[in-house]
Amino acid sequence: VTALLVPTWMPDGYQEGDVQITFTPKHRAFTTIYFHDDNTIRIRIADYLDSFPSQIEQSDSLIEIFESGGIDYYIFDNEGQIQAVWINENFECYISGSLTLSEIRTMVESIEKG
């Protein structure tokens, strides 16, 4: 995988949990949950094996479209959890958690730094 997909910056205090890998005939998904006290951050990368994801469904909870490194990141408020969703090549990705808008922007910006 040559695409930059995972943030290199995480808010202070978070520890990585287990990585879960799931397979379907159309994609494989890698999910990691980070923990800090009662807060969690979930990062999911889905690799579409025989096709490219083509769109991100938007809802009324869209806060902004944030561009970083040539990729559009769609930032939503999902019932009090901030979520960033994006497509890079054939990967559909998201970050979701107990984050501030500033924290999720910093996480997104850290992806292009690899």
Secondary structure, DSSP 8 states (H G I E B T S, - for coil): --S--S-S---TT-EEEEEEEEE-SSEEEEEEEEEETTEEEEEEEEEESSS--------TTEEEEEEETTEEEEEEEETTEEEEEEEETTEEEEEEES--HHHHHHHHHHHTT-
